Amino acid sequence: MISAEGPPLARATALVDVLEALPRELRTRKHEVGIAMPYYREIRENPDVTAKETGITVDVRMGAKNYVAEFLEGRTAGGVQTFFIRCDEFFDRAGIYGEHGVPYEDNAARFIFFCKAALELARRMTPTPQILHLHDWAAALVPALVHHQQLPFATVLTIHHLAEQGSFWGLDFDLTNLPERYFKPRGVEFFGRLNLLKGGIVFADKITTVSERYRREMLTPGDAPGLDIVLREHAQRLVAILNGADYERWNPEADSLLPIQFGPGRIEGKSVCRDLLLDALALAPAPSGPVLGMVTRLVPEKGFDLLMPLLDRLLSDDVRLIILGEGDPGYETALAIAARKYPTKFAYRRTYDETLAHLIEAGADVTLIPSQIEPSGLSAMFSLKYGALPVARATGGIQEIIEDYDPTLDAGFGFLCYEKNPDAFWDTIKRARETFHDKWLWTTLVERAMSRDFSWAEAAQGYESLYAQLTLKAVA
């Protein structure tokens, strides 16, 4: 598996969660699995990470220049072999893709180098890998390189997030060292620009995405960010496999980061976590309304264009709100100002803190998910397991995970908003708040939510079947 993100990065992204859980699950199913990712400064400075030098280096050609890639070896917490690709010129930086919401200007060079170096690693491995599984745009040049060099690898590209495509100006194509024929509409070129994700779609043997609903959105004109026509052309190779939730990391019944564990049938511990969460953030223990939580990135696609117009209205109501996340500097500033304006009702923390993230899930009554785009809905899976009922925009994988509460049928365990405007989302919050005041009913919904199971076993079986198709085809 080749990915720009993965363990041991300490950040709450779907990609890190997937790269922790899916390889581990495949390993339990007796497959040999390895991960290749860049050796970032964050990893190098983490005292809990052991990365041994392999002594192997390769020269990587980038246009007219050579760069040296060093390979280090470690293991994830789940025991999966991990190879770190070191080139300090590209990866010894404070951020992964950029800083303060601004991408690094040389991201094209950084991740073209990463793709080439990861491919050189695969060529040197014994036994030779059968499958190269690429994740998102930063690894998506690999299928084009495999195709050009006619290497004996089957390739799978998983699109976790279509909006990020690795689109760069056309002159960056020279860094690939591919023949000019690859910079064509049937190659990596898209409207005169180098588009790494498009190249992956064109050349990968199989393409997957993380929910059936998101697959449909990707193929719908106007919904996909520009690549819908390319995806429709290659739709016969595009399949949906719903992500799983990493219950080894996110499970309130065994969560070592919580002051007290709880679960279905014994949810009293959630009230304890709620009180401790409010106390830790100096929020008022009253009023009697719900505690709302968000652990997220502060970007428009996560729905802050819906949420920000509601902040004053929301914080004048009988709720407490907690947001943990970083991203757009404008949103960060606005949230910091709101936290000062409502110091006993709203707490904003910018820097990701794993312990606080788990305590928010455990202590919140409601999780807000106003996202414009939510491909797999992993955050909703975690919230359900912790009994933090989601108020969510009905998009992508959310609709496969959350069943909207219907009082006439006494069915459901969350609250869905089907329109893309602040007033509609406010109405959905009010519906949840009104339900919250019926304590017996709310407890019933919490128990129902916590009993949902989105473990990785089914998703891993889906990938296993996909891999088998490719290896049988190669043998044939």
C-alpha positions in Angstrom: 0.0 0.0 0.0 1.4 3.4 -1.0 0.0 6.5 0.7 1.0 10.0 1.6 -0.7 9.5 5.0 -0.8 6.6 7.5 0.3 5.6 10.9 2.1 6.9 12.9 0.9 10.3 11.9 -1.1 11.8 14.8 -4.0 13.3 12.9 -7.7 12.5 12.6 -8.0 11.9 8.9 -9.9 9.0 7.2 -6.7 8.1 5.3 -4.7 7.5 8.5 -7.5 5.5 10.0 -7.8 3.3 6.9 -4.0 2.7 6.6 -3.9 1.6 10.2 -6.9 -0.7 10.1 -7.2 -2.2 6.6 -3.6 -3.6 6.4 -3.9 -5.0 9.9 -7.2 -6.7 9.0 -5.7 -8.2 5.8 -2.7 -9.4 7.8 -5.0 -11.3 10.1 -6.4 -12.9 6.9 -2.9 -14.3 6.2 -1.8 -11.8 3.5 1.6 -10.2 3.4 1.0 -6.5 3.6 3.4 -3.6 3.7 3.0 0.2 3.7 5.2 2.8 2.0 4.9 6.4 3.0 7.1 9.5 3.3 9.4 10.0 6.3 8.0 13.3 7.5 9.6 15.4 10.3 6.6 14.5 12.5 7.6 10.8 12.2 11.3 11.4 12.7 10.7 13.5 15.8 8.2 11.1 17.4 10.1 9.3 20.2 7.6 6.4 20.1 8.4 5.5 16.5 11.2 3.1 15.7 12.5 3.4 12.2 15.5 1.4 11.3 17.8 2.2 8.5 17.8 -0.5 5.8 21.0 0.7 4.2 19.2 0.8 0.8 19.2 4.0 -1.2 18.2 4.7 -4.8 18.7 7.5 -7.2 15.4 9.0 -8.4 15.4 10.9 -11.7 13.2 14.0 -11.7 13.4 15.8 -15.0 17.1 16.6 -15.4 18.0 16.2 -11.7 18.7 13.2 -9.4 17.5 12.9 -5.9 18.4 10.2 -3.4 15.7 8.2 -1.6 16.6 6.4 1.6 14.5 3.5 2.9 13.8 3.0 6.6 11.7 0.2 8.1 9.3 0.1 11.0 6.0 -1.4 12.0 2.5 0.0 12.8 0.9 -0.6 16.2 -0.9 -3.5 14.5 2.4 -5.1 13.5 2.2 -4.2 9.8 5.6 -3.7 8.1 6.1 0.0 7.1 8.7 1.5 4.8 9.5 5.2 5.2 10.9 7.0 2.2 13.4 9.7 3.3 14.4 12.7 1.3 14.7 15.6 3.7 14.6 18.2 0.9 11.0 17.2 0.3 9.7 15.8 3.6 11.6 17.5 6.5 8.9 20.1 6.9 6.3 21.1 9.5 3.3 20.0 7.5 2.3 17.2 5.2 0.9 19.1 2.2 1.4 22.6 3.4 1.2 25.0 6.3 -1.5 27.4 7.6 -3.9 26.3 4.9 -1.4 27.1 2.1 0.0 24.1 0.0 3.7 23.8 -0.6 4.7 25.2 -4.0 6.7 22.1 -4.9 4.0 19.5 -4.0 4.1 18.2 -7.6 7.9 17.4 -7.2 7.4 16.0 -3.7 4.8 13.5 -4.6 6.1 12.6 -8.0 9.4 11.8 -6.2 7.4 9.7 -3.6 5.6 7.7 -6.3 8.9 6.9 -8.2 10.7 6.0 -5.0 7.9 3.8 -3.8 7.9 2.0 -7.1 11.7 1.4 -6.8 11.1 0.0 -3.4 8.5 -2.4 -4.7 10.9 -3.6 -7.5 13.5 -4.5 -4.9 11.3 -6.4 -2.5 11.4 -10.1 -2.0 9.0 -11.7 -2.5 7.8 -9.4 -5.3 4.5 -7.8 -4.4 1.6 -8.9 -6.6 -0.6 -5.8 -5.9 0.3 -2.1 -5.5 -2.6 -0.5 -3.7 -2.5 3.3 -4.1 -4.4 5.8 -2.0 -5.5 9.1 -3.3 -3.8 11.6 -5.6 -0.4 11.7 -3.9 0.3 8.0 -4.9 -1.8 8.1 -8.2 1.2 8.5 -10.6 2.3 4.9 -9.8 -0.1 3.1 -12.3 1.2 5.3 -15.2 4.8 4.5 -14.2 3.9 0.8 -14.0 2.2 0.9 -17.4 5.1 2.7 -19.0 7.8 0.4 -17.6 5.6 -2.7 -18.1 6.3 -3.9 -14.6 4.6 -7.1 -13.2 2.4 -5.4 -10.7 -1.4 -5.2 -10.6 -2.6 -1.7 -9.4 -5.6 -0.7 -7.4 -6.3 3.0 -6.8 -8.6 4.0 -4.0 -10.2 7.4 -4.2 -10.9 8.5 -0.7 -11.5 12.2 -1.6 -12.1 13.2 -5.2 -11.9 17.0 -4.6 -8.1 16.7 -4.0 -6.6 15.6 -7.4 -3.0 16.6 -7.5 -3.6 19.2 -10.2 -0.4 21.1 -11.2 0.7 23.3 -14.1 1.7 21.4 -17.3 5.4 22.1 -17.0 5.5 19.8 -14.0 4.9 16.9 -16.3 8.7 17.0 -17.1 9.4 15.8 -13.6 7.6 12.4 -14.4 10.2 11.6 -17.2 7.3 9.9 -19.0 7.2 10.2 -22.8 5.2 13.1 -24.2 2.4 10.8 -25.3 1.3 10.4 -21.6 0.5 14.2 -21.5 -2.6 13.7 -23.5 -6.4 13.5 -22.8 -6.0 9.7 -22.5 -3.1 10.2 -20.1 -2.3 12.5 -17.1 -3.2 15.7 -18.9 -6.5 17.4 -17.9 -7.3 20.8 -19.5 -3.7 21.6 -20.0 -2.6 20.7 -16.5 -0.9 17.7 -15.0 -3.6 15.8 -13.0 -2.1 12.9 -11.0 -5.4 11.5 -9.9 -6.7 11.5 -13.4 -3.6 9.5 -14.5 -4.3 7.0 -11.8 -7.9 6.6 -13.0 -6.8 6.0 -16.6 -4.0 3.5 -15.9 -5.0 1.6 -12.7 -6.3 -2.0 -13.2 -9.1 -1.4 -10.6 -10.5 1.8 -9.0 -12.3 1.8 -5.7 -14.0 4.3 -3.6 -15.3 4.2 -0.1 -19.1 4.0 -0.3 -21.7 3.3 -2.9 -23.4 6.7 -2.5 -20.1 8.4 -3.1 -19.4 6.3 -6.2 -22.7 7.5 -7.6 -21.9 11.1 -6.7 -18.5 10.8 -8.4 -20.2 9.7 -11.6 -22.9 12.5 -11.6 -22.3 15.5 -13.8 -21.9 18.6 -11.6 -21.4 16.6 -8.4 -17.9 15.4 -9.1 -15.2 18.2 -9.1 -14.5 18.0 -12.9 -13.5 14.3 -13.3 -17.0 12.9 -13.7 -16.5 12.5 -17.4 -13.2 10.6 -16.9 -14.8 8.4 -14.2 -17.8 7.6 -16.4 -15.4 6.5 -19.2 -13.7 4.1 -16.8 -16.8 3.2 -14.7 -16.5 -0.5 -15.5 -13.4 -0.6 -13.3 -14.8 1.5 -10.5 -16.3 -0.3 -7.5 -17.4 0.8 -4.0 -16.3 -0.8 -0.8 -17.6 0.8 2.3 -14.9 1.6 4.8 -14.9 0.0 8.2 -14.3 1.6 11.6 -11.2 0.8 13.6 -12.7 -0.6 16.7 -9.3 -1.4 18.2 -8.7 2.3 18.4 -12.3 3.7 18.7 -14.3 1.5 21.1 -15.6 3.0 24.3 -15.8 -0.5 25.9 -12.0 -0.8 25.8 -10.7 2.8 25.2 -7.7 3.3 27.4 -7.8 7.1 26.7 -11.1 7.4 28.5 -11.4 8.0 32.3 -14.1 5.3 32.4 -15.3 2.7 29.8 -18.9 2.2 28.8 -20.9 0.4 26.1 -24.4 -0.8 25.2 -26.3 -1.9 28.3 -24.0 0.2 30.6 -24.0 3.7 29.3 -23.7 5.4 32.8 -20.0 6.0 32.0 -20.9 8.3 29.2 -22.4 10.8 31.7 -19.2 10.7 33.6 -17.2 11.4 30.5 -19.6 14.3 29.6 -19.0 15.9 33.0 -15.2 15.5 32.8 -15.2 16.9 29.3 -17.1 20.0 30.3 -14.8 20.4 33.3 -11.6 20.0 31.3 -12.7 22.7 28.9 -14.1 25.0 31.6 -17.6 24.9 30.1 -20.7 25.3 32.2 -22.3 22.1 33.5 -25.7 23.7 32.8 -28.0 24.4 30.9 -29.7 21.2 30.4 -29.4 21.0 26.7 -27.1 18.7 24.7 -23.3 18.9 24.4 -22.4 19.1 20.7 -19.0 18.0 19.5 -16.9 18.1 16.3 -13.5 16.5 15.6 -12.8 17.7 12.0 -10.8 19.7 9.5 -11.8 23.3 9.2 -12.5 23.5 5.5 -15.6 24.4 3.4 -16.2 20.8 2.4 -16.7 19.9 6.0 -19.7 22.2 6.1 -18.4 25.2 7.8 -20.3 27.4 5.3 -23.5 25.9 6.9 -22.3 26.1 10.4 -20.7 29.5 10.7 -23.9 31.5 10.0 -25.5 29.5 12.8 -22.9 30.0 15.6 -24.6 33.0 17.4 -28.0 31.4 17.1 -26.7 28.1 18.3 -24.7 29.4 21.2 -27.6 31.5 22.4 -29.5 28.3 22.8 -29.3 25.7 25.6 -26.3 23.8 24.3 -22.6 23.6 24.8 -20.3 23.2 21.7 -16.8 21.8 21.4 -14.8 21.9 18.2 -11.3 20.3 17.7 -9.6 20.9 14.4 -7.4 23.0 12.2 -7.5 24.2 8.6 -8.7 27.4 7.0 -7.2 30.4 8.9 -10.4 32.3 8.5 -12.5 29.7 10.2 -9.8 29.3 12.9 -10.0 33.0 13.7 -13.8 33.1 13.7 -14.0 30.1 16.0 -11.4 31.6 18.4 -13.4 34.9 18.5 -16.6 33.0 19.2 -15.0 31.0 22.0 -14.0 34.3 23.7 -17.5 35.6 23.2 -19.2 32.5 24.7 -16.5 31.2 27.1 -18.8 29.0 29.2 -20.7 27.5 26.2 -18.1 27.1 23.4 -14.6 25.7 23.4 -12.4 25.6 20.4 -9.0 23.7 20.3 -6.9 24.0 17.2 -4.1 21.4 17.7 -5.1 17.8 17.4 -5.0 15.9 20.7 -5.8 12.2 20.6 -7.0 12.0 24.2 -9.2 15.0 23.8 -10.6 13.6 20.5 -11.7 10.5 22.3 -13.1 12.4 25.2 -15.2 14.5 22.9 -16.7 11.5 21.2 -17.4 9.9 24.6 -18.7 13.1 26.3 -20.7 14.6 23.5 -24.4 13.9 23.2 -24.5 15.0 19.5 -21.9 15.0 16.8 -22.3 17.7 14.1 -21.5 16.6 10.6 -22.6 19.4 8.3 -20.3 18.2 5.5 -20.8 19.1 1.8 -18.8 16.0 1.0 -18.4 12.9 3.3 -17.2 10.1 1.1 -17.1 7.3 3.7 -18.5 8.8 6.9 -15.9 7.3 9.2 -16.6 10.1 11.8 -20.2 9.0 11.9 -19.2 5.4 12.5 -17.1 6.4 15.5 -19.8 8.7 16.9 -22.4 6.0 16.8 -20.1 3.6 18.7 -19.6 6.3 21.4 -23.3 7.2 21.6 -22.9 10.7 20.2 -25.9 10.8 17.9 -25.0 12.5 14.6 -26.7 15.5 13.1 -25.5 15.2 9.6 -26.0 16.4 6.0 -27.2 13.5 3.9 -24.3 13.0 1.5 -21.9 10.2 0.4 -21.4 7.4 2.9 -23.4 9.2 5.6 -26.6 7.8 4.1 -25.3 4.2 4.3 -24.3 4.7 8.0 -27.0 6.8 9.6 -30.7 6.0 9.7 -32.7 9.1 10.2 -34.9 8.9 13.4 -38.5 8.5 12.5 -40.8 8.8 15.5 -43.8 7.3 13.7 -41.9 4.1 13.0 -39.7 4.2 16.1 -36.8 3.6 13.8 -33.4 5.3 13.3 -30.6 6.6 15.5 -29.5 9.9 14.0 -30.8 13.1 12.4 -30.3 13.8 8.7 -30.5 17.1 6.8 -31.3 16.7 3.2 -30.9 20.4 2.1 -27.7 22.5 1.6 -28.5 25.6 3.6 -28.0 26.8 7.1 -31.7 27.1 8.0 -32.3 23.4 7.1 -29.3 22.3 9.2 -30.6 24.5 12.1 -34.0 22.7 11.8 -32.2 19.4 12.1 -30.3 20.5 15.2 -33.5 21.6 16.7 -35.1 18.2 16.0 -32.2 16.5 17.8 -32.4 19.0 20.7 -36.1 18.4 21.2 -35.6 14.6 21.1 -32.8 15.0 23.7 -35.1 16.3 26.3 -37.1 13.1 26.3 -34.4 11.2 28.3 -36.0 7.7 28.0 -36.2 8.1 24.2 -32.7 9.5 23.9 -31.3 6.6 25.9 -33.1 4.2 23.6 -31.5 5.9 20.5 -28.1 5.9 22.1 -28.3 2.2 22.8 -29.5 1.6 19.3 -26.6 3.6 17.8 -23.9 2.0 20.0 -25.1 -1.5 18.8 -24.3 -0.7 15.2 -21.3 -2.6 13.8 -19.1 -1.3 11.0 -16.0 -3.4 11.6 -13.4 -3.8 9.0 -14.0 -7.5 8.4 -16.5 -7.0 5.6 -14.5 -4.3 3.9 -11.4 -6.4 4.0 -13.2 -9.3 2.4 -14.3 -6.9 -0.4 -10.7 -5.9 -1.1 -9.5 -9.5 -0.8 -12.0 -10.5 -3.5 -10.8 -7.6 -5.7 -7.2 -8.6 -5.3 -8.0 -12.2 -6.1 -9.6 -11.1 -9.4 -6.4 -9.3 -10.4 -4.0 -12.0 -9.4 -6.1 -14.7 -11.1 -6.1 -12.5 -14.2 -2.3 -12.1 -14.0 -1.9 -15.9 -13.8 -4.3 -16.4 -16.7 
